[in-house]
Amino acid sequence: MTQNLTKTRPLVSAAMLAVLLITTSACNTVKGLGDDIKSVGEAGEEAIN
């Protein structure tokens, strides 16, 4: 039983790390998109005024 846990632990750790990295990069992308939309809105507002 412990031999199976020893074999699967690195795989589970690698999978968790991959999910963490993907999630983190997705958050940065969404934040960047939000910043871009905000700057377009501000530029449009300045052009109107």
PDB file with SEQRES, HELIX, SHEET and CRYST1 records, atoms N, CA, C and O in Angstrom:
SEQRES   1 A   49  MET THR GLN ASN LEU THR LYS THR ARG PRO LEU VAL SER          
SEQRES   2 A   49  ALA ALA MET LEU ALA VAL LEU LEU ILE THR THR SER ALA          
SEQRES   3 A   49  CYS ASN THR VAL LYS GLY LEU GLY ASP ASP ILE LYS SER          
SEQRES   4 A   49  VAL GLY GLU ALA GLY GLU GLU ALA ILE ASN                      
HELIX    1 AA1 THR A    2  ILE A   48  1                                  47    
CRYST1    1.000    1.000    1.000  90.00  90.00  90.00 P 1           1          
ATOM      1  N   MET A   1       0.820  -1.187   0.000  1.00  0.00           N  
ATOM      2  CA  MET A   1       0.000   0.000   0.000  1.00  0.00           C  
ATOM      3  C   MET A   1       0.868   1.255   0.000  1.00  0.00           C  
ATOM      4  O   MET A   1       0.624   2.153  -0.805  1.00  0.00           O  
ATOM      5  N   THR A   2       1.856   1.349   0.860  1.00  0.00           N  
ATOM      6  CA  THR A   2       2.705   2.543   0.903  1.00  0.00           C  
ATOM      7  C   THR A   2       3.532   2.676  -0.368  1.00  0.00           C  
ATOM      8  O   THR A   2       3.914   3.786  -0.739  1.00  0.00           O  
ATOM      9  N   GLN A   3       3.813   1.578  -1.031  1.00  0.00           N  
ATOM     10  CA  GLN A   3       4.572   1.645  -2.283  1.00  0.00           C  
ATOM     11  C   GLN A   3       3.741   2.354  -3.370  1.00  0.00           C  
ATOM     12  O   GLN A   3       4.291   3.114  -4.167  1.00  0.00           O  
ATOM     13  N   ASN A   4       2.445   2.113  -3.402  1.00  0.00           N  
ATOM     14  CA  ASN A   4       1.585   2.787  -4.368  1.00  0.00           C  
ATOM     15  C   ASN A   4       1.509   4.285  -4.085  1.00  0.00           C  
ATOM     16  O   ASN A   4       1.515   5.090  -5.016  1.00  0.00           O  
ATOM     17  N   LEU A   5       1.437   4.666  -2.813  1.00  0.00           N  
ATOM     18  CA  LEU A   5       1.409   6.083  -2.456  1.00  0.00           C  
ATOM     19  C   LEU A   5       2.704   6.780  -2.846  1.00  0.00           C  
ATOM     20  O   LEU A   5       2.690   7.930  -3.286  1.00  0.00           O  
ATOM     21  N   THR A   6       3.814   6.084  -2.684  1.00  0.00           N  
ATOM     22  CA  THR A   6       5.110   6.646  -3.024  1.00  0.00           C  
ATOM     23  C   THR A   6       5.203   6.898  -4.526  1.00  0.00           C  
ATOM     24  O   THR A   6       5.833   7.867  -4.948  1.00  0.00           O  
ATOM     25  N   LYS A   7       4.600   6.061  -5.321  1.00  0.00           N  
ATOM     26  CA  LYS A   7       4.642   6.222  -6.770  1.00  0.00           C  
ATOM     27  C   LYS A   7       3.695   7.319  -7.254  1.00  0.00           C  
ATOM     28  O   LYS A   7       4.016   8.027  -8.209  1.00  0.00           O  
ATOM     29  N   THR A   8       2.554   7.469  -6.624  1.00  0.00           N  
ATOM     30  CA  THR A   8       1.566   8.425  -7.107  1.00  0.00           C  
ATOM     31  C   THR A   8       1.758   9.831  -6.535  1.00  0.00           C  
ATOM     32  O   THR A   8       1.260  10.798  -7.111  1.00  0.00           O  
ATOM     33  N   ARG A   9       2.451   9.958  -5.441  1.00  0.00           N  
ATOM     34  CA  ARG A   9       2.628  11.273  -4.819  1.00  0.00           C  
ATOM     35  C   ARG A   9       3.288  12.285  -5.753  1.00  0.00           C  
ATOM     36  O   ARG A   9       2.810  13.417  -5.823  1.00  0.00           O  
ATOM     37  N   PRO A  10       4.363  11.941  -6.478  1.00  0.00           N  
ATOM     38  CA  PRO A  10       4.951  12.925  -7.401  1.00  0.00           C  
ATOM     39  C   PRO A  10       3.989  13.315  -8.525  1.00  0.00           C  
ATOM     40  O   PRO A  10       3.983  14.466  -8.960  1.00  0.00           O  
ATOM     41  N   LEU A  11       3.189  12.381  -8.991  1.00  0.00           N  
ATOM     42  CA  LEU A  11       2.228  12.689 -10.044  1.00  0.00           C  
ATOM     43  C   LEU A  11       1.154  13.651  -9.549  1.00  0.00           C  
ATOM     44  O   LEU A  11       0.772  14.583 -10.258  1.00  0.00           O  
ATOM     45  N   VAL A  12       0.674  13.424  -8.342  1.00  0.00           N  
ATOM     46  CA  VAL A  12      -0.339  14.306  -7.766  1.00  0.00           C  
ATOM     47  C   VAL A  12       0.260  15.687  -7.526  1.00  0.00           C  
ATOM     48  O   VAL A  12      -0.393  16.697  -7.789  1.00  0.00           O  
ATOM     49  N   SER A  13       1.471  15.741  -7.040  1.00  0.00           N  
ATOM     50  CA  SER A  13       2.135  17.030  -6.805  1.00  0.00           C  
ATOM     51  C   SER A  13       2.333  17.792  -8.114  1.00  0.00           C  
ATOM     52  O   SER A  13       2.108  19.001  -8.168  1.00  0.00           O  
ATOM     53  N   ALA A  14       2.747  17.098  -9.157  1.00  0.00           N  
ATOM     54  CA  ALA A  14       2.941  17.744 -10.454  1.00  0.00           C  
ATOM     55  C   ALA A  14       1.619  18.250 -11.015  1.00  0.00           C  
ATOM     56  O   ALA A  14       1.568  19.338 -11.588  1.00  0.00           O  
ATOM     57  N   ALA A  15       0.561  17.485 -10.860  1.00  0.00           N  
ATOM     58  CA  ALA A  15      -0.759  17.900 -11.344  1.00  0.00           C  
ATOM     59  C   ALA A  15      -1.244  19.130 -10.580  1.00  0.00           C  
ATOM     60  O   ALA A  15      -1.794  20.053 -11.180  1.00  0.00           O  
ATOM     61  N   MET A  16      -1.047  19.150  -9.278  1.00  0.00           N  
ATOM     62  CA  MET A  16      -1.462  20.309  -8.479  1.00  0.00           C  
ATOM     63  C   MET A  16      -0.665  21.553  -8.874  1.00  0.00           C  
ATOM     64  O   MET A  16      -1.224  22.647  -8.953  1.00  0.00           O  
ATOM     65  N   LEU A  17       0.614  21.394  -9.117  1.00  0.00           N  
ATOM     66  CA  LEU A  17       1.449  22.516  -9.538  1.00  0.00           C  
ATOM     67  C   LEU A  17       0.999  23.041 -10.896  1.00  0.00           C  
ATOM     68  O   LEU A  17       0.942  24.253 -11.102  1.00  0.00           O  
ATOM     69  N   ALA A  18       0.682  22.151 -11.811  1.00  0.00           N  
ATOM     70  CA  ALA A  18       0.215  22.564 -13.134  1.00  0.00           C  
ATOM     71  C   ALA A  18      -1.091  23.349 -13.028  1.00  0.00           C  
ATOM     72  O   ALA A  18      -1.250  24.376 -13.686  1.00  0.00           O  
ATOM     73  N   VAL A  19      -2.013  22.878 -12.215  1.00  0.00           N  
ATOM     74  CA  VAL A  19      -3.285  23.583 -12.029  1.00  0.00           C  
ATOM     75  C   VAL A  19      -3.039  24.958 -11.424  1.00  0.00           C  
ATOM     76  O   VAL A  19      -3.661  25.934 -11.843  1.00  0.00           O  
ATOM     77  N   LEU A  20      -2.155  25.050 -10.458  1.00  0.00           N  
ATOM     78  CA  LEU A  20      -1.837  26.322  -9.830  1.00  0.00           C  
ATOM     79  C   LEU A  20      -1.245  27.307 -10.835  1.00  0.00           C  
ATOM     80  O   LEU A  20      -1.623  28.478 -10.857  1.00  0.00           O  
ATOM     81  N   LEU A  21      -0.325  26.837 -11.658  1.00  0.00           N  
ATOM     82  CA  LEU A  21       0.303  27.712 -12.649  1.00  0.00           C  
ATOM     83  C   LEU A  21      -0.702  28.186 -13.700  1.00  0.00           C  
ATOM     84  O   LEU A  21      -0.689  29.352 -14.093  1.00  0.00           O  
ATOM     85  N   ILE A  22      -1.562  27.294 -14.147  1.00  0.00           N  
ATOM     86  CA  ILE A  22      -2.572  27.659 -15.144  1.00  0.00           C  
ATOM     87  C   ILE A  22      -3.540  28.669 -14.558  1.00  0.00           C  
ATOM     88  O   ILE A  22      -3.895  29.648 -15.215  1.00  0.00           O  
ATOM     89  N   THR A  23      -3.967  28.438 -13.331  1.00  0.00           N  
ATOM     90  CA  THR A  23      -4.904  29.352 -12.676  1.00  0.00           C  
ATOM     91  C   THR A  23      -4.281  30.728 -12.489  1.00  0.00           C  
ATOM     92  O   THR A  23      -4.934  31.745 -12.723  1.00  0.00           O  
ATOM     93  N   THR A  24      -3.046  30.762 -12.075  1.00  0.00           N  
ATOM     94  CA  THR A  24      -2.360  32.034 -11.854  1.00  0.00           C  
ATOM     95  C   THR A  24      -2.201  32.807 -13.151  1.00  0.00           C  
ATOM     96  O   THR A  24      -2.424  34.017 -13.180  1.00  0.00           O  
ATOM     97  N   SER A  25      -1.821  32.133 -14.217  1.00  0.00           N  
ATOM     98  CA  SER A  25      -1.651  32.837 -15.487  1.00  0.00           C  
ATOM     99  C   SER A  25      -2.989  33.310 -16.030  1.00  0.00           C  
ATOM    100  O   SER A  25      -3.057  34.362 -16.665  1.00  0.00           O  
ATOM    101  N   ALA A  26      -4.049  32.558 -15.793  1.00  0.00           N  
ATOM    102  CA  ALA A  26      -5.380  32.981 -16.243  1.00  0.00           C  
ATOM    103  C   ALA A  26      -5.809  34.234 -15.500  1.00  0.00           C  
ATOM    104  O   ALA A  26      -6.407  35.126 -16.102  1.00  0.00           O  
ATOM    105  N   CYS A  27      -5.523  34.324 -14.221  1.00  0.00           N  
ATOM    106  CA  CYS A  27      -5.880  35.518 -13.450  1.00  0.00           C  
ATOM    107  C   CYS A  27      -5.145  36.729 -13.986  1.00  0.00           C  
ATOM    108  O   CYS A  27      -5.736  37.803 -14.102  1.00  0.00           O  
ATOM    109  N   ASN A  28      -3.889  36.587 -14.311  1.00  0.00           N  
ATOM    110  CA  ASN A  28      -3.122  37.701 -14.848  1.00  0.00           C  
ATOM    111  C   ASN A  28      -3.681  38.140 -16.194  1.00  0.00           C  
ATOM    112  O   ASN A  28      -3.717  39.335 -16.489  1.00  0.00           O  
ATOM    113  N   THR A  29      -4.115  37.194 -17.007  1.00  0.00           N  
ATOM    114  CA  THR A  29      -4.671  37.520 -18.315  1.00  0.00           C  
ATOM    115  C   THR A  29      -5.977  38.287 -18.161  1.00  0.00           C  
ATOM    116  O   THR A  29      -6.191  39.281 -18.854  1.00  0.00           O  
ATOM    117  N   VAL A  30      -6.837  37.851 -17.282  1.00  0.00           N  
ATOM    118  CA  VAL A  30      -8.115  38.522 -17.066  1.00  0.00           C  
ATOM    119  C   VAL A  30      -7.886  39.917 -16.502  1.00  0.00           C  
ATOM    120  O   VAL A  30      -8.562  40.866 -16.898  1.00  0.00           O  
ATOM    121  N   LYS A  31      -6.946  40.045 -15.592  1.00  0.00           N  
ATOM    122  CA  LYS A  31      -6.638  41.360 -15.028  1.00  0.00           C  
ATOM    123  C   LYS A  31      -6.104  42.286 -16.106  1.00  0.00           C  
ATOM    124  O   LYS A  31      -6.480  43.457 -16.158  1.00  0.00           O  
ATOM    125  N   GLY A  32      -5.245  41.785 -16.956  1.00  0.00           N  
ATOM    126  CA  GLY A  32      -4.704  42.586 -18.052  1.00  0.00           C  
ATOM    127  C   GLY A  32      -5.794  43.021 -19.020  1.00  0.00           C  
ATOM    128  O   GLY A  32      -5.782  44.154 -19.503  1.00  0.00           O  
ATOM    129  N   LEU A  33      -6.725  42.137 -19.303  1.00  0.00           N  
ATOM    130  CA  LEU A  33      -7.839  42.475 -20.183  1.00  0.00           C  
ATOM    131  C   LEU A  33      -8.692  43.566 -19.547  1.00  0.00           C  
ATOM    132  O   LEU A  33      -9.119  44.498 -20.227  1.00  0.00           O  
ATOM    133  N   GLY A  34      -8.937  43.455 -18.265  1.00  0.00           N  
ATOM    134  CA  GLY A  34      -9.697  44.480 -17.555  1.00  0.00           C  
ATOM    135  C   GLY A  34      -8.998  45.830 -17.596  1.00  0.00           C  
ATOM    136  O   GLY A  34      -9.642  46.865 -17.775  1.00  0.00           O  
ATOM    137  N   ASP A  35      -7.682  45.818 -17.430  1.00  0.00           N  
ATOM    138  CA  ASP A  35      -6.914  47.072 -17.503  1.00  0.00           C  
ATOM    139  C   ASP A  35      -7.000  47.683 -18.896  1.00  0.00           C  
ATOM    140  O   ASP A  35      -7.119  48.901 -19.036  1.00  0.00           O  
ATOM    141  N   ASP A  36      -6.941  46.836 -19.934  1.00  0.00           N  
ATOM    142  CA  ASP A  36      -7.045  47.331 -21.308  1.00  0.00           C  
ATOM    143  C   ASP A  36      -8.407  47.963 -21.564  1.00  0.00           C  
ATOM    144  O   ASP A  36      -8.490  49.036 -22.162  1.00  0.00           O  
ATOM    145  N   ILE A  37      -9.461  47.315 -21.121  1.00  0.00           N  
ATOM    146  CA  ILE A  37     -10.811  47.845 -21.314  1.00  0.00           C  
ATOM    147  C   ILE A  37     -10.966  49.172 -20.576  1.00  0.00           C  
ATOM    148  O   ILE A  37     -11.570  50.115 -21.087  1.00  0.00           O  
ATOM    149  N   LYS A  38     -10.416  49.227 -19.379  1.00  0.00           N  
ATOM    150  CA  LYS A  38     -10.487  50.458 -18.585  1.00  0.00           C  
ATOM    151  C   LYS A  38      -9.771  51.607 -19.304  1.00  0.00           C  
ATOM    152  O   LYS A  38     -10.284  52.724 -19.359  1.00  0.00           O  
ATOM    153  N   SER A  39      -8.591  51.329 -19.852  1.00  0.00           N  
ATOM    154  CA  SER A  39      -7.838  52.392 -20.530  1.00  0.00           C  
ATOM    155  C   SER A  39      -8.550  52.850 -21.800  1.00  0.00           C  
ATOM    156  O   SER A  39      -8.498  54.033 -22.134  1.00  0.00           O  
ATOM    157  N   VAL A  40      -9.213  51.941 -22.515  1.00  0.00           N  
ATOM    158  CA  VAL A  40      -9.976  52.329 -23.701  1.00  0.00           C  
ATOM    159  C   VAL A  40     -11.140  53.224 -23.286  1.00  0.00           C  
ATOM    160  O   VAL A  40     -11.423  54.222 -23.948  1.00  0.00           O  
ATOM    161  N   GLY A  41     -11.803  52.877 -22.207  1.00  0.00           N  
ATOM    162  CA  GLY A  41     -12.906  53.700 -21.711  1.00  0.00           C  
ATOM    163  C   GLY A  41     -12.451  55.086 -21.307  1.00  0.00           C  
ATOM    164  O   GLY A  41     -13.123  56.077 -21.594  1.00  0.00           O  
ATOM    165  N   GLU A  42     -11.308  55.157 -20.639  1.00  0.00           N  
ATOM    166  CA  GLU A  42     -10.775  56.456 -20.219  1.00  0.00           C  
ATOM    167  C   GLU A  42     -10.372  57.300 -21.426  1.00  0.00           C  
ATOM    168  O   GLU A  42     -10.596  58.510 -21.440  1.00  0.00           O  
ATOM    169  N   ALA A  43      -9.781  56.669 -22.432  1.00  0.00           N  
ATOM    170  CA  ALA A  43      -9.378  57.403 -23.642  1.00  0.00           C  
ATOM    171  C   ALA A  43     -10.609  57.919 -24.377  1.00  0.00           C  
ATOM    172  O   ALA A  43     -10.600  59.036 -24.895  1.00  0.00           O  
ATOM    173  N   GLY A  44     -11.659  57.118 -24.424  1.00  0.00           N  
ATOM    174  CA  GLY A  44     -12.896  57.555 -25.066  1.00  0.00           C  
ATOM    175  C   GLY A  44     -13.525  58.718 -24.307  1.00  0.00           C  
ATOM    176  O   GLY A  44     -14.039  59.656 -24.916  1.00  0.00           O  
ATOM    177  N   GLU A  45     -13.485  58.655 -23.010  1.00  0.00           N  
ATOM    178  CA  GLU A  45     -14.041  59.739 -22.185  1.00  0.00           C  
ATOM    179  C   GLU A  45     -13.269  61.035 -22.402  1.00  0.00           C  
ATOM    180  O   GLU A  45     -13.869  62.106 -22.496  1.00  0.00           O  
ATOM    181  N   GLU A  46     -11.947  60.944 -22.480  1.00  0.00           N  
ATOM    182  CA  GLU A  46     -11.127  62.127 -22.723  1.00  0.00           C  
ATOM    183  C   GLU A  46     -11.410  62.714 -24.100  1.00  0.00           C  
ATOM    184  O   GLU A  46     -11.436  63.933 -24.265  1.00  0.00           O  
ATOM    185  N   ALA A  47     -11.622  61.848 -25.088  1.00  0.00           N  
ATOM    186  CA  ALA A  47     -11.889  62.326 -26.443  1.00  0.00           C  
ATOM    187  C   ALA A  47     -13.239  63.057 -26.506  1.00  0.00           C  
ATOM    188  O   ALA A  47     -13.378  64.037 -27.237  1.00  0.00           O  
ATOM    189  N   ILE A  48     -14.225  62.585 -25.746  1.00  0.00           N  
ATOM    190  CA  ILE A  48     -15.534  63.217 -25.736  1.00  0.00           C  
ATOM    191  C   ILE A  48     -15.457  64.580 -25.061  1.00  0.00           C  
ATOM    192  O   ILE A  48     -16.086  65.537 -25.511  1.00  0.00           O  
ATOM    193  N   ASN A  49     -14.693  64.665 -23.989  1.00  0.00           N  
ATOM    194  CA  ASN A  49     -14.579  65.936 -23.248  1.00  0.00           C  
ATOM    195  C   ASN A  49     -13.620  66.807 -23.992  1.00  0.00           C  
ATOM    196  O   ASN A  49     -13.353  67.932 -23.571  1.00  0.00           O  
TER     197      ASN A  49                                                      
END                                                                             
